[in-house]
Amino acid sequence: MGEFDLIARYFKRPARRSPLGVGDDCALLALAPGMQLAVSMDMLVEGRHFLSTVEPARLGHKALAVNLSDLAACGAKPLAFTLALALPSVDEAWLEGFSRGLFALADAHGCELVGGDTTRGPLNICITVFGEVPAGAALLRSGARPGDELWASGTLGDARLALEVFRGTLTLPADGFAQARRRMEQPEPRVALGQALRGIATAAVDLSDGLVGDLGHILDASGVGATVDADAACALIGIDGAAGLDLAVRRTCALAGGDDYELLFTAPSAAAEAVQDAGRRSATPVARIGRIEAAPGLRIVDAAGATVAQAFTAFDHFGPEHAA
């Protein structure tokens, strides 16, 4: 099967938002009046971002999900995406599963494929996603202010637990491991929550490299500091059997796990009910896990307010830790 046959069979679909669809040198997107274009790109490399054992359908889902998560953190509505795909060979069973998982998530969010590229090489997936947000309404990293509360969506640390089971450093009950593996391989981007938080949240970031590291982006951009309740973060681990693990392990997973793809955001204390309502309207749990302060730096405490001495390191693509 040649390159263009591959594209036609597995990735070409009727266009809805793009006047051209797939097949021209460029895609064209028309924005509604008063909207700004939000653009993000993520690359997934086998052995670095995913294991070779992941099911193709889950990988297709995740490849798009990590990009939609960036749009969610901006409060943007998904519109379209492009796909650049390097394949070691043409494996039709793999392509069928990958494209099925990819398009299932794309259809769920009304996001259409409008172009891309394919080539032979080590398995590598690069997606660029496009969304729209009302002018001036985008959630940014730079808006946090002293006195704001720090919130997280959904669950934390689940994907890191699965990774540690794969590494052989801990064990989970079979059901718990299945839950954790699904969270690692098939995360759900919080797109609806991101849009519901427009006008409420003061800053936001998606959690890809671990809470401590990604929170640092907000603190640096906003020129503020923060205190995080490590026990409140640990309480967001959503895996059966995790409560029996060592506390230091649970804190590492929740605060420095990576691959959560939840939203971390700030909001004034007076907006707490509005935040909770945004969570209800988007069917996404939200929880307070800290506060923003004027003093620079990050302070991690336990539920009693005592300093947690344990060190936490964010994932670094050029550091010694691998995501898979």
Secondary structure by P-SEA (a helix, b strand, c coil): ccaaaaaacccccccccccccccccbbbbbbcccbbbbbbbbbbbccccccccccaaaaaaaaaaaaaaaaaaaccccccbbbbbbbccccaaaaaaaaaaaaaaaaaacbbbcccccccccbbbbbbbbbccccccccccccccccbbbbbccccaaaaaaaaaaaccccccaaaaaaaaaaacbbbbaaaaaaaacccccccccccccaaaaaaaaaaaacccccccaaaaaaaccccccccccaaaaaaaaacccccccccccccccaaaaaaaaaaaacbbbbbccccccccbbbbbccccccccbbbbccccccccccc
